[in-house]
Amino acid sequence: MASGGRAPLTMPFAAWARERQQRIEHVLERVLPGDDATATRLAAAMRYATLGGGKRVRPLLVYAASEAGQAAPERADACAAAVELIHAYSLIHDDLPCMDDDSLRRGKPTCHIAFDVATALLAGDALQSLAFAVLARGLPDDADACGVLAESVGVAGMAGGQQLDLDAAGTALGADSLAQLHMMKTGALIRASVRLGARCGRAMSDHETQALDRYARAAGLAFQVVDDILDVEGSSASLGKTAGKDAAQHKATFVVLLGLAGAKARAAELREEAHAALAPLGADARRLSELADFLVLRNR
Ligand code: GRG
């Protein structure tokens, strides 16, 4: 499907995901600053960190949730772009020397290695403000959409989760504290992706909205458990980022807490929880259900 229209539900998941990944690439190309920007180097760093890489999990969640609300993809483009711009911002800042100090991301040098630390810092900042501009312009009839995204990125979400992660260095976290940290650091943006996608579609009952939130919580945690497993089992080449970092940094992870087999069992449980949560939404939630499978069965 080159543009427009809902993908037929008979389309296999892999083809649907590929089509949506191409779609978000075009949207991002359109909204990012180009060669004509006054600050050419900053624009180049923003494009470098955002385009041509990544699984686009968060935009896929937006599109899938918008389909659960029977919205056409055009309606969801702004939300999909906004969450990916925020994600790209978080990756740039996460890789900085003052955070994880990493040199490999999405199979290429991190932004501060390819450019410099100051430019990378600014690129992250500018991607964040671009995300909110794109969202505000794309959904002018939804005054609260920016608030939903802002909450997921701020002190109660991603930034707060990152602080908990920093605070936990060298300490042994229990299961509840680890889950709380990841519900904020990675889970909050995943939940916002589902919530924003759903807002693009038909009005939903409280029951349906709560079901989607249960789905997003389970899928978000599953994503992180699998991330911890892949850090142990994957290679830097297959992941496109440095493997084995959690152990090297003595980080608390679900693998440390539960063991490899226990972490895999937990991911399988969360996948089932995500599937079960979708029951009230019926067949329209098919892509969300398939995405829960993708998040758990992925190898990168
Ligand atoms: C950005 C608000 C904000 C603050 C900065 C650095 C930081 C505070 C927070 C870090 C949060 C972070 C980077 C979480 C994500 C960790 C993670 C599992 C990233 C990988 O996500 P994938 O697998 O990556 O979706 P791709 O490359 O496929 O997009």
Residues whose N, C-alpha, C, O or C-beta is under 5 A from the ligand:
A	BS01	GRG	G54 K55 R56 V57 I86 Y89 S90 L91 H93 D94 R106 V153 M158 A159 Q162 K185 T186 D227 R300
